[in-house]
Amino acid sequence: MSPGLDTARTVREDQQISDSPRAIERTRALNGQPQRVPSADVHIPDYPRATQVDLGEILPDSFQGESTEIDVPRQFTFEPDHWSAALLSGLDAADLDGMRVGEVGVGAGTNSIFILGSKNPASVTVADYLPELAPLAIHNMGKMLRPDQYEGKVFAYEGQQDLASFASPGEFDVVVACVPQMVRPEGLELEGADFAHYYDPDQYQSRLNDSGLGLNDVLLQQLSACLDVGGRAIINLAGRPGKDVLMNQLFRENGLEPRILHERVIPHHNGTSVSHMATIEAATDGGRQFEFFEDPAGEIPMNASTAERRRLDGEPVFHKIYVIEGKKV
Ligand SMILES: C[S@@+](CC[C@H](N)C(=O)[O-])C[C@H]1O[C@@H](n2cnc3c(N)ncnc32)[C@H](O)[C@@H]1O
């Protein structure tokens, strides 16, 4: 399932938060500031209804771990998918050796585990909006990595961490994120795994909420304020708003010079409506166009209105994913 995006569901499956290990919902705070905790001190609960997922198909060859299997409790997060494969390819192309890496919205830990198992970073620090997920990522590190690949270099911000609000100036050389790019459907109260797919635009002031980029916009505002010059943000993004919006409005206007690390075309999930994008196109009389494709090679473009018609007719629809690295200037 994607970063909220294509495979996002409005109907919840298997979502019983009652067994959520809320005991871990504690943010260690000193003077109101969240504290970075070494992984050895993080309480890792049982995840009794987790599904075992084999990442072998999507892990780049450079990964040198002990196993390719993670635990995914679907009530809290999604199973890695096309989006995850794209981001891993982008991370494979990034220079992360010796870097202090932070991951915002770590989920089950796939990206941080890959970085630890192939890049030799100086440290990796994980956090997520759902308090269950930083401990889950650390649990999965223990499954997939050799102790020498993670011991002493993994840290967590426990509890509920909204985007990069925990990060202090100069703390990270690189911050990685793949966070939702679909606004909350009307009437859906977000909980559990919904946060892997949707965000509430009322909580994030951004001129890019119409494009589903509000959460990423606020994230890049925060990172622009806390990265040193030359520090980098690596983000996985749907190409639907168009490359120009991503490069200029999202990255450059937030003070980060972008370059594309990886791009690919993926199928749009047929169950997810793009009618809100079609509505924006109609309201601007075609002045604002979203980017979809008829074909898996991404050679025949179409707008959201056409994509929505094809989707409703059961015809395939595709869109691009870009992994973009923005360098603080
Ligand atoms: C699509 S999942 C991606 C998980 C992981 N980064 C990956 O690529 O496998 C999005 C993640 O972002 C988290 N998230 C959603 N809203 C967030 C926010 N405001 N701050 C931090 N994390 C958030 C979700 O809980 C979820 O773990």
The ligand as a MOL file (V3000), in Angstrom:
LIG
                    3D

  0  0  0     0  0            999 V3000
M  V30 BEGIN CTAB
M  V30 COUNTS 27 29 0 0 0
M  V30 BEGIN ATOM
M  V30 1 C 3.0100 5.6370 3.6210 0
M  V30 2 S 3.5910 5.3910 5.2320 0 CHG=1
M  V30 3 C 5.3220 5.2250 4.9070 0
M  V30 4 C 6.0700 4.4770 5.9520 0
M  V30 5 C 7.5570 4.3930 5.6900 0
M  V30 6 N 8.1200 5.7340 5.6010 0
M  V30 7 C 7.8200 3.6300 4.4160 0
M  V30 8 O 8.1680 4.2680 3.4040 0
M  V30 9 O 7.6880 2.4140 4.4430 0 CHG=-1
M  V30 10 C 3.4620 7.0080 5.9450 0
M  V30 11 C 3.9550 7.0750 7.3640 0
M  V30 12 O 3.8850 8.4290 7.7810 0
M  V30 13 C 3.3380 8.4700 9.0850 0
M  V30 14 N 2.7320 9.7960 9.2510 0
M  V30 15 C 1.5530 10.2460 8.8050 0
M  V30 16 N 1.3600 11.5180 9.1710 0
M  V30 17 C 2.4700 11.8990 9.8450 0
M  V30 18 C 2.8740 13.0990 10.4960 0
M  V30 19 N 2.1160 14.1700 10.5140 0
M  V30 20 N 4.0800 13.1050 11.1180 0
M  V30 21 C 4.8720 12.0110 11.1230 0
M  V30 22 N 4.5430 10.8510 10.5280 0
M  V30 23 C 3.3520 10.7980 9.9000 0
M  V30 24 C 2.3500 7.3280 9.1280 0
M  V30 25 O 2.0480 6.9090 10.4440 0
M  V30 26 C 3.1060 6.2600 8.3230 0
M  V30 27 O 3.9420 5.4850 9.1210 0
M  V30 END ATOM
M  V30 BEGIN BOND
M  V30 1 1 1 2
M  V30 2 1 2 3
M  V30 3 1 2 10
M  V30 4 1 3 4
M  V30 5 1 4 5
M  V30 6 1 5 6
M  V30 7 1 5 7
M  V30 8 2 7 8
M  V30 9 1 7 9
M  V30 10 1 10 11
M  V30 11 1 11 12
M  V30 12 1 11 26
M  V30 13 1 12 13
M  V30 14 1 13 14
M  V30 15 1 13 24
M  V30 16 1 14 15
M  V30 17 1 14 23
M  V30 18 2 15 16
M  V30 19 1 16 17
M  V30 20 1 17 18
M  V30 21 2 17 23
M  V30 22 1 18 19
M  V30 23 2 18 20
M  V30 24 1 20 21
M  V30 25 2 21 22
M  V30 26 1 22 23
M  V30 27 1 24 25
M  V30 28 1 24 26
M  V30 29 1 26 27
M  V30 END BOND
M  V30 END CTAB
M  END
